[in-house]
Amino acid sequence: MRKNPWTRLFFDTWSLGFETASVVASRTMKIAAGGEAANVEARRMVAEKLEAGLALQTMALTGGLRATPESAARKTLAHYRRRVRANRQRLAK
């Protein structure tokens, strides 16, 4: 019997949600502390979100997400996972 590819995608998405929650918590603490570092982080957060969304739209419009719903979902998840992991590592320092 063939495995359902959406099951793996579900667990990958669930895992990304946990990673995202840690980034949100780290950013919240940094911004709540105030000062110039908070201002820089807030600006960076907004800029990153805009860039990530625009980059994903560009991928969709140029065929970078592939033709199937599963591949589009996987590419989208990978797109955001790279950014979440980079932020988690940066904020952990």
PyMOL Python script that loads the backbone (N, CA, C, O; Angstrom):
from pymol import cmd

cmd.read_pdbstr("""\
ATOM      1  N   MET A   1       0.823  -1.169   0.000  1.00  0.00           N
ATOM      2  CA  MET A   1       0.000   0.000   0.000  1.00  0.00           C
ATOM      3  C   MET A   1       0.885   1.258   0.000  1.00  0.00           C
ATOM      4  O   MET A   1       1.859   1.340   0.749  1.00  0.00           O
ATOM      5  N   ARG A   2       0.542   2.209  -0.829  1.00  0.00           N
ATOM      6  CA  ARG A   2       1.309   3.441  -0.967  1.00  0.00           C
ATOM      7  C   ARG A   2       1.004   4.397   0.191  1.00  0.00           C
ATOM      8  O   ARG A   2      -0.147   4.546   0.601  1.00  0.00           O
ATOM      9  N   LYS A   3       2.041   5.033   0.703  1.00  0.00           N
ATOM     10  CA  LYS A   3       1.856   5.982   1.792  1.00  0.00           C
ATOM     11  C   LYS A   3       1.214   7.266   1.278  1.00  0.00           C
ATOM     12  O   LYS A   3       1.434   7.669   0.136  1.00  0.00           O
ATOM     13  N   ASN A   4       0.439   7.885   2.110  1.00  0.00           N
ATOM     14  CA  ASN A   4      -0.199   9.146   1.769  1.00  0.00           C
ATOM     15  C   ASN A   4       0.816  10.279   1.948  1.00  0.00           C
ATOM     16  O   ASN A   4       1.256  10.518   3.072  1.00  0.00           O
ATOM     17  N   PRO A   5       1.202  10.985   0.878  1.00  0.00           N
ATOM     18  CA  PRO A   5       2.209  12.045   1.005  1.00  0.00           C
ATOM     19  C   PRO A   5       1.724  13.218   1.852  1.00  0.00           C
ATOM     20  O   PRO A   5       2.537  13.963   2.399  1.00  0.00           O
ATOM     21  N   TRP A   6       0.418  13.388   1.964  1.00  0.00           N
ATOM     22  CA  TRP A   6      -0.114  14.497   2.753  1.00  0.00           C
ATOM     23  C   TRP A   6       0.093  14.283   4.248  1.00  0.00           C
ATOM     24  O   TRP A   6       0.140  15.249   5.010  1.00  0.00           O
ATOM     25  N   THR A   7       0.217  13.034   4.673  1.00  0.00           N
ATOM     26  CA  THR A   7       0.460  12.765   6.090  1.00  0.00           C
ATOM     27  C   THR A   7       1.818  13.313   6.501  1.00  0.00           C
ATOM     28  O   THR A   7       1.942  13.959   7.541  1.00  0.00           O
ATOM     29  N   ARG A   8       2.825  13.058   5.697  1.00  0.00           N
ATOM     30  CA  ARG A   8       4.166  13.583   5.994  1.00  0.00           C
ATOM     31  C   ARG A   8       4.154  15.111   5.969  1.00  0.00           C
ATOM     32  O   ARG A   8       4.780  15.753   6.813  1.00  0.00           O
ATOM     33  N   LEU A   9       3.463  15.674   5.029  1.00  0.00           N
ATOM     34  CA  LEU A   9       3.363  17.121   4.928  1.00  0.00           C
ATOM     35  C   LEU A   9       2.686  17.698   6.172  1.00  0.00           C
ATOM     36  O   LEU A   9       3.088  18.752   6.665  1.00  0.00           O
ATOM     37  N   PHE A  10       1.674  17.019   6.673  1.00  0.00           N
ATOM     38  CA  PHE A  10       1.001  17.460   7.899  1.00  0.00           C
ATOM     39  C   PHE A  10       1.993  17.538   9.053  1.00  0.00           C
ATOM     40  O   PHE A  10       2.041  18.544   9.760  1.00  0.00           O
ATOM     41  N   PHE A  11       2.786  16.484   9.248  1.00  0.00           N
ATOM     42  CA  PHE A  11       3.744  16.474  10.355  1.00  0.00           C
ATOM     43  C   PHE A  11       4.850  17.516  10.156  1.00  0.00           C
ATOM     44  O   PHE A  11       5.309  18.119  11.126  1.00  0.00           O
ATOM     45  N   ASP A  12       5.275  17.729   8.923  1.00  0.00           N
ATOM     46  CA  ASP A  12       6.273  18.769   8.653  1.00  0.00           C
ATOM     47  C   ASP A  12       5.707  20.159   8.970  1.00  0.00           C
ATOM     48  O   ASP A  12       6.410  21.016   9.505  1.00  0.00           O
ATOM     49  N   THR A  13       4.457  20.367   8.641  1.00  0.00           N
ATOM     50  CA  THR A  13       3.814  21.649   8.933  1.00  0.00           C
ATOM     51  C   THR A  13       3.657  21.840  10.429  1.00  0.00           C
ATOM     52  O   THR A  13       3.891  22.932  10.946  1.00  0.00           O
ATOM     53  N   TRP A  14       3.273  20.809  11.110  1.00  0.00           N
ATOM     54  CA  TRP A  14       3.120  20.840  12.569  1.00  0.00           C
ATOM     55  C   TRP A  14       4.456  21.182  13.225  1.00  0.00           C
ATOM     56  O   TRP A  14       4.507  22.000  14.144  1.00  0.00           O
ATOM     57  N   SER A  15       5.526  20.565  12.759  1.00  0.00           N
ATOM     58  CA  SER A  15       6.872  20.833  13.275  1.00  0.00           C
ATOM     59  C   SER A  15       7.273  22.288  13.027  1.00  0.00           C
ATOM     60  O   SER A  15       7.844  22.937  13.904  1.00  0.00           O
ATOM     61  N   LEU A  16       6.975  22.792  11.839  1.00  0.00           N
ATOM     62  CA  LEU A  16       7.279  24.189  11.538  1.00  0.00           C
ATOM     63  C   LEU A  16       6.522  25.121  12.477  1.00  0.00           C
ATOM     64  O   LEU A  16       7.042  26.168  12.864  1.00  0.00           O
ATOM     65  N   GLY A  17       5.314  24.753  12.842  1.00  0.00           N
ATOM     66  CA  GLY A  17       4.546  25.558  13.790  1.00  0.00           C
ATOM     67  C   GLY A  17       5.251  25.697  15.125  1.00  0.00           C
ATOM     68  O   GLY A  17       5.236  26.775  15.720  1.00  0.00           O
ATOM     69  N   PHE A  18       5.875  24.620  15.611  1.00  0.00           N
ATOM     70  CA  PHE A  18       6.627  24.690  16.864  1.00  0.00           C
ATOM     71  C   PHE A  18       7.859  25.579  16.723  1.00  0.00           C
ATOM     72  O   PHE A  18       8.165  26.371  17.614  1.00  0.00           O
ATOM     73  N   GLU A  19       8.560  25.446  15.605  1.00  0.00           N
ATOM     74  CA  GLU A  19       9.724  26.297  15.368  1.00  0.00           C
ATOM     75  C   GLU A  19       9.307  27.763  15.309  1.00  0.00           C
ATOM     76  O   GLU A  19       9.978  28.634  15.861  1.00  0.00           O
ATOM     77  N   THR A  20       8.202  28.020  14.639  1.00  0.00           N
ATOM     78  CA  THR A  20       7.700  29.385  14.507  1.00  0.00           C
ATOM     79  C   THR A  20       7.342  29.955  15.870  1.00  0.00           C
ATOM     80  O   THR A  20       7.609  31.125  16.141  1.00  0.00           O
ATOM     81  N   ALA A  21       6.746  29.148  16.724  1.00  0.00           N
ATOM     82  CA  ALA A  21       6.370  29.612  18.060  1.00  0.00           C
ATOM     83  C   ALA A  21       7.596  30.047  18.856  1.00  0.00           C
ATOM     84  O   ALA A  21       7.532  31.018  19.611  1.00  0.00           O
ATOM     85  N   SER A  22       8.700  29.345  18.696  1.00  0.00           N
ATOM     86  CA  SER A  22       9.915  29.741  19.427  1.00  0.00           C
ATOM     87  C   SER A  22      10.470  31.060  18.896  1.00  0.00           C
ATOM     88  O   SER A  22      10.998  31.865  19.662  1.00  0.00           O
ATOM     89  N   VAL A  23      10.352  31.284  17.584  1.00  0.00           N
ATOM     90  CA  VAL A  23      10.797  32.557  17.001  1.00  0.00           C
ATOM     91  C   VAL A  23       9.901  33.690  17.486  1.00  0.00           C
ATOM     92  O   VAL A  23      10.391  34.767  17.822  1.00  0.00           O
ATOM     93  N   VAL A  24       8.599  33.456  17.526  1.00  0.00           N
ATOM     94  CA  VAL A  24       7.667  34.484  18.005  1.00  0.00           C
ATOM     95  C   VAL A  24       7.986  34.831  19.456  1.00  0.00           C
ATOM     96  O   VAL A  24       8.007  36.008  19.817  1.00  0.00           O
ATOM     97  N   ALA A  25       8.234  33.824  20.291  1.00  0.00           N
ATOM     98  CA  ALA A  25       8.564  34.073  21.697  1.00  0.00           C
ATOM     99  C   ALA A  25       9.863  34.866  21.830  1.00  0.00           C
ATOM    100  O   ALA A  25       9.938  35.804  22.624  1.00  0.00           O
ATOM    101  N   SER A  26      10.870  34.500  21.069  1.00  0.00           N
ATOM    102  CA  SER A  26      12.158  35.211  21.135  1.00  0.00           C
ATOM    103  C   SER A  26      12.011  36.658  20.678  1.00  0.00           C
ATOM    104  O   SER A  26      12.554  37.573  21.297  1.00  0.00           O
ATOM    105  N   ARG A  27      11.278  36.851  19.598  1.00  0.00           N
ATOM    106  CA  ARG A  27      11.082  38.213  19.097  1.00  0.00           C
ATOM    107  C   ARG A  27      10.254  39.043  20.073  1.00  0.00           C
ATOM    108  O   ARG A  27      10.526  40.227  20.271  1.00  0.00           O
ATOM    109  N   THR A  28       9.256  38.431  20.674  1.00  0.00           N
ATOM    110  CA  THR A  28       8.427  39.143  21.639  1.00  0.00           C
ATOM    111  C   THR A  28       9.263  39.630  22.814  1.00  0.00           C
ATOM    112  O   THR A  28       9.124  40.772  23.251  1.00  0.00           O
ATOM    113  N   MET A  29      10.127  38.765  23.321  1.00  0.00           N
ATOM    114  CA  MET A  29      10.984  39.163  24.441  1.00  0.00           C
ATOM    115  C   MET A  29      11.928  40.293  24.035  1.00  0.00           C
ATOM    116  O   MET A  29      12.138  41.237  24.796  1.00  0.00           O
ATOM    117  N   LYS A  30      12.483  40.194  22.859  1.00  0.00           N
ATOM    118  CA  LYS A  30      13.419  41.216  22.395  1.00  0.00           C
ATOM    119  C   LYS A  30      12.709  42.556  22.211  1.00  0.00           C
ATOM    120  O   LYS A  30      13.229  43.598  22.609  1.00  0.00           O
ATOM    121  N   ILE A  31      11.531  42.527  21.613  1.00  0.00           N
ATOM    122  CA  ILE A  31      10.790  43.767  21.383  1.00  0.00           C
ATOM    123  C   ILE A  31      10.274  44.332  22.703  1.00  0.00           C
ATOM    124  O   ILE A  31      10.274  45.549  22.892  1.00  0.00           O
ATOM    125  N   ALA A  32       9.835  43.469  23.615  1.00  0.00           N
ATOM    126  CA  ALA A  32       9.325  43.921  24.913  1.00  0.00           C
ATOM    127  C   ALA A  32      10.410  44.596  25.749  1.00  0.00           C
ATOM    128  O   ALA A  32      10.111  45.441  26.593  1.00  0.00           O
ATOM    129  N   ALA A  33      11.666  44.224  25.514  1.00  0.00           N
ATOM    130  CA  ALA A  33      12.772  44.828  26.262  1.00  0.00           C
ATOM    131  C   ALA A  33      12.952  46.294  25.888  1.00  0.00           C
ATOM    132  O   ALA A  33      13.524  47.067  26.658  1.00  0.00           O
ATOM    133  N   GLY A  34      12.471  46.677  24.718  1.00  0.00           N
ATOM    134  CA  GLY A  34      12.539  48.076  24.295  1.00  0.00           C
ATOM    135  C   GLY A  34      13.931  48.474  23.812  1.00  0.00           C
ATOM    136  O   GLY A  34      14.830  47.645  23.676  1.00  0.00           O
ATOM    137  N   GLY A  35      14.070  49.749  23.563  1.00  0.00           N
ATOM    138  CA  GLY A  35      15.346  50.285  23.121  1.00  0.00           C
ATOM    139  C   GLY A  35      15.541  50.173  21.616  1.00  0.00           C
ATOM    140  O   GLY A  35      14.640  49.789  20.870  1.00  0.00           O
ATOM    141  N   GLU A  36      16.742  50.522  21.205  1.00  0.00           N
ATOM    142  CA  GLU A  36      17.064  50.513  19.779  1.00  0.00           C
ATOM    143  C   GLU A  36      17.027  49.102  19.190  1.00  0.00           C
ATOM    144  O   GLU A  36      16.607  48.915  18.048  1.00  0.00           O
ATOM    145  N   ALA A  37      17.468  48.104  19.975  1.00  0.00           N
ATOM    146  CA  ALA A  37      17.447  46.718  19.484  1.00  0.00           C
ATOM    147  C   ALA A  37      16.015  46.275  19.176  1.00  0.00           C
ATOM    148  O   ALA A  37      15.786  45.533  18.222  1.00  0.00           O
ATOM    149  N   ALA A  38      15.064  46.725  19.974  1.00  0.00           N
ATOM    150  CA  ALA A  38      13.658  46.384  19.732  1.00  0.00           C
ATOM    151  C   ALA A  38      13.163  47.032  18.447  1.00  0.00           C
ATOM    152  O   ALA A  38      12.459  46.398  17.660  1.00  0.00           O
ATOM    153  N   ASN A  39      13.524  48.280  18.235  1.00  0.00           N
ATOM    154  CA  ASN A  39      13.124  48.968  17.008  1.00  0.00           C
ATOM    155  C   ASN A  39      13.705  48.285  15.773  1.00  0.00           C
ATOM    156  O   ASN A  39      13.012  48.091  14.774  1.00  0.00           O
ATOM    157  N   VAL A  40      14.967  47.928  15.850  1.00  0.00           N
ATOM    158  CA  VAL A  40      15.623  47.247  14.729  1.00  0.00           C
ATOM    159  C   VAL A  40      14.950  45.904  14.457  1.00  0.00           C
ATOM    160  O   VAL A  40      14.705  45.554  13.302  1.00  0.00           O
ATOM    161  N   GLU A  41      14.652  45.153  15.513  1.00  0.00           N
ATOM    162  CA  GLU A  41      14.018  43.840  15.347  1.00  0.00           C
ATOM    163  C   GLU A  41      12.620  43.975  14.754  1.00  0.00           C
ATOM    164  O   GLU A  41      12.238  43.190  13.886  1.00  0.00           O
ATOM    165  N   ALA A  42      11.867  44.948  15.206  1.00  0.00           N
ATOM    166  CA  ALA A  42      10.514  45.146  14.672  1.00  0.00           C
ATOM    167  C   ALA A  42      10.556  45.497  13.190  1.00  0.00           C
ATOM    168  O   ALA A  42       9.787  44.961  12.392  1.00  0.00           O
ATOM    169  N   ARG A  43      11.460  46.401  12.830  1.00  0.00           N
ATOM    170  CA  ARG A  43      11.593  46.757  11.405  1.00  0.00           C
ATOM    171  C   ARG A  43      12.041  45.558  10.578  1.00  0.00           C
ATOM    172  O   ARG A  43      11.537  45.320   9.481  1.00  0.00           O
ATOM    173  N   ARG A  44      12.988  44.815  11.120  1.00  0.00           N
ATOM    174  CA  ARG A  44      13.500  43.644  10.413  1.00  0.00           C
ATOM    175  C   ARG A  44      12.389  42.612  10.214  1.00  0.00           C
ATOM    176  O   ARG A  44      12.272  42.014   9.144  1.00  0.00           O
ATOM    177  N   MET A  45      11.579  42.410  11.247  1.00  0.00           N
ATOM    178  CA  MET A  45      10.499  41.438  11.171  1.00  0.00           C
ATOM    179  C   MET A  45       9.517  41.794  10.048  1.00  0.00           C
ATOM    180  O   MET A  45       9.138  40.931   9.256  1.00  0.00           O
ATOM    181  N   VAL A  46       9.116  43.042   9.985  1.00  0.00           N
ATOM    182  CA  VAL A  46       8.169  43.463   8.951  1.00  0.00           C
ATOM    183  C   VAL A  46       8.795  43.317   7.565  1.00  0.00           C
ATOM    184  O   VAL A  46       8.156  42.819   6.638  1.00  0.00           O
ATOM    185  N   ALA A  47      10.035  43.752   7.431  1.00  0.00           N
ATOM    186  CA  ALA A  47      10.718  43.647   6.132  1.00  0.00           C
ATOM    187  C   ALA A  47      10.853  42.188   5.696  1.00  0.00           C
ATOM    188  O   ALA A  47      10.638  41.866   4.527  1.00  0.00           O
ATOM    189  N   GLU A  48      11.210  41.303   6.635  1.00  0.00           N
ATOM    190  CA  GLU A  48      11.358  39.886   6.303  1.00  0.00           C
ATOM    191  C   GLU A  48      10.040  39.270   5.865  1.00  0.00           C
ATOM    192  O   GLU A  48      10.004  38.474   4.926  1.00  0.00           O
ATOM    193  N   LYS A  49       8.956  39.634   6.540  1.00  0.00           N
ATOM    194  CA  LYS A  49       7.649  39.079   6.182  1.00  0.00           C
ATOM    195  C   LYS A  49       7.223  39.535   4.788  1.00  0.00           C
ATOM    196  O   LYS A  49       6.695  38.744   4.006  1.00  0.00           O
ATOM    197  N   LEU A  50       7.452  40.798   4.483  1.00  0.00           N
ATOM    198  CA  LEU A  50       7.131  41.293   3.145  1.00  0.00           C
ATOM    199  C   LEU A  50       7.966  40.587   2.081  1.00  0.00           C
ATOM    200  O   LEU A  50       7.447  40.166   1.047  1.00  0.00           O
ATOM    201  N   GLU A  51       9.256  40.465   2.345  1.00  0.00           N
ATOM    202  CA  GLU A  51      10.155  39.830   1.377  1.00  0.00           C
ATOM    203  C   GLU A  51       9.789  38.365   1.168  1.00  0.00           C
ATOM    204  O   GLU A  51       9.781  37.881   0.036  1.00  0.00           O
ATOM    205  N   ALA A  52       9.487  37.662   2.251  1.00  0.00           N
ATOM    206  CA  ALA A  52       9.144  36.239   2.137  1.00  0.00           C
ATOM    207  C   ALA A  52       7.857  36.054   1.329  1.00  0.00           C
ATOM    208  O   ALA A  52       7.775  35.168   0.479  1.00  0.00           O
ATOM    209  N   GLY A  53       6.864  36.887   1.595  1.00  0.00           N
ATOM    210  CA  GLY A  53       5.604  36.791   0.855  1.00  0.00           C
ATOM    211  C   GLY A  53       5.766  37.110  -0.618  1.00  0.00           C
ATOM    212  O   GLY A  53       5.212  36.421  -1.473  1.00  0.00           O
ATOM    213  N   LEU A  54       6.524  38.153  -0.915  1.00  0.00           N
ATOM    214  CA  LEU A  54       6.747  38.532  -2.308  1.00  0.00           C
ATOM    215  C   LEU A  54       7.568  37.480  -3.056  1.00  0.00           C
ATOM    216  O   LEU A  54       7.309  37.192  -4.224  1.00  0.00           O
ATOM    217  N   ALA A  55       8.555  36.916  -2.371  1.00  0.00           N
ATOM    218  CA  ALA A  55       9.372  35.873  -2.999  1.00  0.00           C
ATOM    219  C   ALA A  55       8.524  34.639  -3.320  1.00  0.00           C
ATOM    220  O   ALA A  55       8.693  34.020  -4.371  1.00  0.00           O
ATOM    221  N   LEU A  56       7.609  34.285  -2.407  1.00  0.00           N
ATOM    222  CA  LEU A  56       6.741  33.139  -2.659  1.00  0.00           C
ATOM    223  C   LEU A  56       5.784  33.421  -3.814  1.00  0.00           C
ATOM    224  O   LEU A  56       5.533  32.540  -4.637  1.00  0.00           O
ATOM    225  N   GLN A  57       5.253  34.632  -3.883  1.00  0.00           N
ATOM    226  CA  GLN A  57       4.381  34.987  -5.006  1.00  0.00           C
ATOM    227  C   GLN A  57       5.138  34.907  -6.330  1.00  0.00           C
ATOM    228  O   GLN A  57       4.601  34.437  -7.333  1.00  0.00           O
ATOM    229  N   THR A  58       6.374  35.362  -6.324  1.00  0.00           N
ATOM    230  CA  THR A  58       7.198  35.286  -7.532  1.00  0.00           C
ATOM    231  C   THR A  58       7.414  33.834  -7.943  1.00  0.00           C
ATOM    232  O   THR A  58       7.319  33.496  -9.122  1.00  0.00           O
ATOM    233  N   MET A  59       7.704  32.977  -6.964  1.00  0.00           N
ATOM    234  CA  MET A  59       7.876  31.550  -7.268  1.00  0.00           C
ATOM    235  C   MET A  59       6.605  30.973  -7.872  1.00  0.00           C
ATOM    236  O   MET A  59       6.664  30.194  -8.823  1.00  0.00           O
ATOM    237  N   ALA A  60       5.459  31.351  -7.326  1.00  0.00           N
ATOM    238  CA  ALA A  60       4.184  30.834  -7.833  1.00  0.00           C
ATOM    239  C   ALA A  60       3.926  31.299  -9.257  1.00  0.00           C
ATOM    240  O   ALA A  60       3.465  30.526 -10.097  1.00  0.00           O
ATOM    241  N   LEU A  61       4.223  32.558  -9.525  1.00  0.00           N
ATOM    242  CA  LEU A  61       3.954  33.112 -10.853  1.00  0.00           C
ATOM    243  C   LEU A  61       4.924  32.621 -11.923  1.00  0.00           C
ATOM    244  O   LEU A  61       4.598  32.632 -13.110  1.00  0.00           O
ATOM    245  N   THR A  62       6.104  32.195 -11.511  1.00  0.00           N
ATOM    246  CA  THR A  62       7.103  31.741 -12.475  1.00  0.00           C
ATOM    247  C   THR A  62       7.186  30.218 -12.568  1.00  0.00           C
ATOM    248  O   THR A  62       8.069  29.687 -13.240  1.00  0.00           O
ATOM    249  N   GLY A  63       6.275  29.514 -11.900  1.00  0.00           N
ATOM    250  CA  GLY A  63       6.254  28.059 -11.967  1.00  0.00           C
ATOM    251  C   GLY A  63       7.181  27.373 -10.998  1.00  0.00           C
ATOM    252  O   GLY A  63       7.385  26.163 -11.094  1.00  0.00           O
ATOM    253  N   GLY A  64       7.744  28.108 -10.070  1.00  0.00           N
ATOM    254  CA  GLY A  64       8.692  27.527  -9.127  1.00  0.00           C
ATOM    255  C   GLY A  64       8.064  26.619  -8.089  1.00  0.00           C
ATOM    256  O   GLY A  64       8.774  25.893  -7.393  1.00  0.00           O
ATOM    257  N   LEU A  65       6.741  26.645  -7.972  1.00  0.00           N
ATOM    258  CA  LEU A  65       6.076  25.777  -7.001  1.00  0.00           C
ATOM    259  C   LEU A  65       5.673  24.444  -7.610  1.00  0.00           C
ATOM    260  O   LEU A  65       5.119  23.589  -6.919  1.00  0.00           O
ATOM    261  N   ARG A  66       5.943  24.261  -8.883  1.00  0.00           N
ATOM    262  CA  ARG A  66       5.628  23.039  -9.632  1.00  0.00           C
ATOM    263  C   ARG A  66       4.134  22.941  -9.914  1.00  0.00           C
ATOM    264  O   ARG A  66       3.376  23.867  -9.625  1.00  0.00           O
ATOM    265  N   ALA A  67       3.718  21.818 -10.478  1.00  0.00           N
ATOM    266  CA  ALA A  67       2.368  21.716 -11.019  1.00  0.00           C
ATOM    267  C   ALA A  67       1.344  21.062 -10.098  1.00  0.00           C
ATOM    268  O   ALA A  67       0.145  21.296 -10.252  1.00  0.00           O
ATOM    269  N   THR A  68       1.788  20.253  -9.151  1.00  0.00           N
ATOM    270  CA  THR A  68       0.816  19.528  -8.325  1.00  0.00           C
ATOM    271  C   THR A  68       0.571  20.253  -7.004  1.00  0.00           C
ATOM    272  O   THR A  68       1.449  20.966  -6.520  1.00  0.00           O
ATOM    273  N   PRO A  69      -0.595  20.081  -6.427  1.00  0.00           N
ATOM    274  CA  PRO A  69      -0.862  20.701  -5.125  1.00  0.00           C
ATOM    275  C   PRO A  69       0.135  20.255  -4.051  1.00  0.00           C
ATOM    276  O   PRO A  69       0.554  21.059  -3.217  1.00  0.00           O
ATOM    277  N   GLU A  70       0.512  18.978  -4.073  1.00  0.00           N
ATOM    278  CA  GLU A  70       1.474  18.481  -3.088  1.00  0.00           C
ATOM    279  C   GLU A  70       2.826  19.170  -3.229  1.00  0.00           C
ATOM    280  O   GLU A  70       3.416  19.589  -2.233  1.00  0.00           O
ATOM    281  N   SER A  71       3.319  19.289  -4.458  1.00  0.00           N
ATOM    282  CA  SER A  71       4.624  19.923  -4.641  1.00  0.00           C
ATOM    283  C   SER A  71       4.562  21.406  -4.285  1.00  0.00           C
ATOM    284  O   SER A  71       5.520  21.944  -3.730  1.00  0.00           O
ATOM    285  N   ALA A  72       3.463  22.066  -4.590  1.00  0.00           N
ATOM    286  CA  ALA A  72       3.311  23.472  -4.221  1.00  0.00           C
ATOM    287  C   ALA A  72       3.320  23.625  -2.707  1.00  0.00           C
ATOM    288  O   ALA A  72       3.932  24.554  -2.179  1.00  0.00           O
ATOM    289  N   ALA A  73       2.651  22.726  -2.012  1.00  0.00           N
ATOM    290  CA  ALA A  73       2.625  22.778  -0.551  1.00  0.00           C
ATOM    291  C   ALA A  73       4.015  22.528   0.026  1.00  0.00           C
ATOM    292  O   ALA A  73       4.433  23.208   0.962  1.00  0.00           O
ATOM    293  N   ARG A  74       4.723  21.560  -0.527  1.00  0.00           N
ATOM    294  CA  ARG A  74       6.079  21.258  -0.035  1.00  0.00           C
ATOM    295  C   ARG A  74       7.047  22.419  -0.276  1.00  0.00           C
ATOM    296  O   ARG A  74       7.837  22.776   0.598  1.00  0.00           O
ATOM    297  N   LYS A  75       6.972  22.992  -1.458  1.00  0.00           N
ATOM    298  CA  LYS A  75       7.850  24.129  -1.785  1.00  0.00           C
ATOM    299  C   LYS A  75       7.542  25.317  -0.881  1.00  0.00           C
ATOM    300  O   LYS A  75       8.454  26.008  -0.425  1.00  0.00           O
ATOM    301  N   THR A  76       6.265  25.553  -0.624  1.00  0.00           N
ATOM    302  CA  THR A  76       5.873  26.656   0.246  1.00  0.00           C
ATOM    303  C   THR A  76       6.386  26.422   1.663  1.00  0.00           C
ATOM    304  O   THR A  76       6.922  27.332   2.295  1.00  0.00           O
ATOM    305  N   LEU A  77       6.221  25.220   2.146  1.00  0.00           N
ATOM    306  CA  LEU A  77       6.702  24.877   3.486  1.00  0.00           C
ATOM    307  C   LEU A  77       8.218  25.037   3.579  1.00  0.00           C
ATOM    308  O   LEU A  77       8.719  25.582   4.563  1.00  0.00           O
ATOM    309  N   ALA A  78       8.942  24.577   2.586  1.00  0.00           N
ATOM    310  CA  ALA A  78      10.407  24.706   2.578  1.00  0.00           C
ATOM    311  C   ALA A  78      10.820  26.171   2.531  1.00  0.00           C
ATOM    312  O   ALA A  78      11.793  26.568   3.173  1.00  0.00           O
ATOM    313  N   HIS A  79      10.087  26.967   1.777  1.00  0.00           N
ATOM    314  CA  HIS A  79      10.367  28.396   1.654  1.00  0.00           C
ATOM    315  C   HIS A  79      10.324  29.071   3.032  1.00  0.00           C
ATOM    316  O   HIS A  79      11.235  29.812   3.403  1.00  0.00           O
ATOM    317  N   TYR A  80       9.263  28.804   3.768  1.00  0.00           N
ATOM    318  CA  TYR A  80       9.120  29.428   5.086  1.00  0.00           C
ATOM    319  C   TYR A  80      10.009  28.773   6.140  1.00  0.00           C
ATOM    320  O   TYR A  80      10.483  29.449   7.053  1.00  0.00           O
ATOM    321  N   ARG A  81      10.238  27.475   6.025  1.00  0.00           N
ATOM    322  CA  ARG A  81      11.086  26.796   7.015  1.00  0.00           C
ATOM    323  C   ARG A  81      12.509  27.361   7.001  1.00  0.00           C
ATOM    324  O   ARG A  81      13.110  27.538   8.060  1.00  0.00           O
ATOM    325  N   ARG A  82      13.051  27.643   5.819  1.00  0.00           N
ATOM    326  CA  ARG A  82      14.405  28.219   5.744  1.00  0.00           C
ATOM    327  C   ARG A  82      14.471  29.533   6.508  1.00  0.00           C
ATOM    328  O   ARG A  82      15.431  29.787   7.236  1.00  0.00           O
ATOM    329  N   ARG A  83      13.468  30.354   6.344  1.00  0.00           N
ATOM    330  CA  ARG A  83      13.455  31.662   7.005  1.00  0.00           C
ATOM    331  C   ARG A  83      13.253  31.537   8.512  1.00  0.00           C
ATOM    332  O   ARG A  83      13.890  32.255   9.283  1.00  0.00           O
ATOM    333  N   VAL A  84      12.383  30.642   8.932  1.00  0.00           N
ATOM    334  CA  VAL A  84      12.135  30.439  10.359  1.00  0.00           C
ATOM    335  C   VAL A  84      13.392  29.911  11.030  1.00  0.00           C
ATOM    336  O   VAL A  84      13.757  30.377  12.110  1.00  0.00           O
ATOM    337  N   ARG A  85      14.056  28.953  10.413  1.00  0.00           N
ATOM    338  CA  ARG A  85      15.278  28.402  11.007  1.00  0.00           C
ATOM    339  C   ARG A  85      16.386  29.453  11.096  1.00  0.00           C
ATOM    340  O   ARG A  85      17.106  29.516  12.092  1.00  0.00           O
ATOM    341  N   ALA A  86      16.519  30.260  10.073  1.00  0.00           N
ATOM    342  CA  ALA A  86      17.537  31.314  10.112  1.00  0.00           C
ATOM    343  C   ALA A  86      17.246  32.297  11.247  1.00  0.00           C
ATOM    344  O   ALA A  86      18.163  32.716  11.953  1.00  0.00           O
ATOM    345  N   ASN A  87      16.000  32.658  11.420  1.00  0.00           N
ATOM    346  CA  ASN A  87      15.645  33.567  12.506  1.00  0.00           C
ATOM    347  C   ASN A  87      15.836  32.922  13.872  1.00  0.00           C
ATOM    348  O   ASN A  87      16.306  33.572  14.805  1.00  0.00           O
ATOM    349  N   ARG A  88      15.477  31.658  13.993  1.00  0.00           N
ATOM    350  CA  ARG A  88      15.648  30.976  15.271  1.00  0.00           C
ATOM    351  C   ARG A  88      17.106  30.929  15.662  1.00  0.00           C
ATOM    352  O   ARG A  88      17.444  31.165  16.822  1.00  0.00           O
ATOM    353  N   GLN A  89      17.984  30.626  14.710  1.00  0.00           N
ATOM    354  CA  GLN A  89      19.414  30.579  14.997  1.00  0.00           C
ATOM    355  C   GLN A  89      19.953  31.961  15.335  1.00  0.00           C
ATOM    356  O   GLN A  89      20.756  32.104  16.257  1.00  0.00           O
ATOM    357  N   ARG A  90      19.524  32.971  14.603  1.00  0.00           N
ATOM    358  CA  ARG A  90      19.999  34.335  14.849  1.00  0.00           C
ATOM    359  C   ARG A  90      19.539  34.825  16.218  1.00  0.00           C
ATOM    360  O   ARG A  90      20.320  35.440  16.944  1.00  0.00           O
ATOM    361  N   LEU A  91      18.307  34.568  16.576  1.00  0.00           N
ATOM    362  CA  LEU A  91      17.775  35.053  17.837  1.00  0.00           C
ATOM    363  C   LEU A  91      18.284  34.270  19.042  1.00  0.00           C
ATOM    364  O   LEU A  91      18.209  34.755  20.171  1.00  0.00           O
ATOM    365  N   ALA A  92      18.799  33.068  18.814  1.00  0.00           N
ATOM    366  CA  ALA A  92      19.326  32.245  19.911  1.00  0.00           C
ATOM    367  C   ALA A  92      20.703  32.716  20.377  1.00  0.00           C
ATOM    368  O   ALA A  92      21.174  32.304  21.438  1.00  0.00           O
ATOM    369  N   LYS A  93      21.337  33.560  19.604  1.00  0.00           N
ATOM    370  CA  LYS A  93      22.699  34.019  19.954  1.00  0.00           C
ATOM    371  C   LYS A  93      22.663  35.011  21.074  1.00  0.00           C
ATOM    372  O   LYS A  93      23.709  35.502  21.499  1.00  0.00           O
TER     373      LYS A  93
END
""", "prot")
cmd.dss("prot")
cmd.show_as("cartoon", "prot")
cmd.util.cbc("prot")
cmd.orient("prot")
